[in-house]
Amino acid sequence: MATKLDKSIKRELEHNGKLYTITIAPDGVKVVEKGKRNGPHVSWASIINGDTSLNENLKISVDASRM
């Protein structure tokens, strides 16, 4: 049985030589570069509805059109 997510969980992640703090909370997920205060936050509704993949695909297509 899984444990209910009723409070925030913080974990550290190293990616491409940089450290990040990942916060998994009841309202969503936040990724912040270590030592910084602000970073992207994604709500669970956005993840479940697929809005995050739609936004990522849009970003990729816009970046590709700039080349």
C-alpha positions as CSV (number, residue, x, y, z in Angstrom):
1,M,0.0,0.0,0.0
2,A,1.3,3.5,-0.9
3,T,1.7,6.2,1.7
4,K,-0.6,9.2,1.4
5,L,1.1,12.4,0.3
6,D,-0.1,14.8,3.1
7,K,3.1,16.9,3.5
8,S,6.1,18.1,1.3
9,I,9.0,15.8,0.6
10,K,12.3,17.3,-0.5
11,R,15.0,15.5,-2.4
12,E,18.3,16.5,-3.9
13,L,19.1,15.8,-7.6
14,E,22.3,16.3,-9.6
15,H,21.7,16.9,-13.3
16,N,24.4,18.0,-15.7
17,G,26.7,18.9,-12.9
18,K,24.2,21.2,-11.1
19,L,22.4,20.4,-7.9
20,Y,18.6,20.8,-7.6
21,T,16.1,20.5,-4.8
22,I,12.9,18.7,-5.9
23,T,9.8,19.3,-3.7
24,I,6.9,16.9,-4.0
25,A,3.9,18.3,-2.3
26,P,0.2,17.7,-2.2
27,D,-0.4,20.6,-4.6
28,G,2.3,19.6,-7.1
29,V,6.0,19.4,-7.9
30,K,8.6,22.2,-7.7
31,V,12.2,22.1,-9.0
32,V,14.7,24.7,-7.7
33,E,18.4,25.1,-8.4
34,K,20.3,24.5,-5.1
35,G,20.8,27.9,-3.4
36,K,18.0,29.6,-5.3
37,R,14.5,30.4,-4.1
38,N,12.4,30.3,-7.3
39,G,11.9,27.6,-9.8
40,P,9.2,26.0,-12.0
41,H,6.1,24.6,-10.2
42,V,3.8,22.1,-11.9
43,S,0.4,21.3,-10.4
44,W,-0.9,17.8,-10.2
45,A,-3.8,18.8,-12.3
46,S,-1.5,19.9,-15.1
47,I,0.5,16.7,-14.9
48,I,-2.6,14.5,-14.9
49,N,-4.4,16.4,-17.7
50,G,-1.3,16.3,-19.9
51,D,-0.8,20.1,-20.0
52,T,2.9,19.7,-19.1
53,S,3.6,17.6,-22.2
54,L,1.6,19.9,-24.3
55,N,3.6,22.9,-23.0
56,E,6.9,21.0,-23.5
57,N,6.0,20.1,-27.1
58,L,5.1,23.7,-27.8
59,K,8.4,24.9,-26.4
60,I,10.3,22.4,-28.6
61,S,8.4,23.5,-31.7
62,V,9.0,27.2,-31.0
63,D,12.7,26.6,-30.4
64,A,13.0,24.6,-33.6
65,S,11.4,27.4,-35.6
66,R,14.0,29.9,-34.4
67,M,16.8,28.0,-36.0
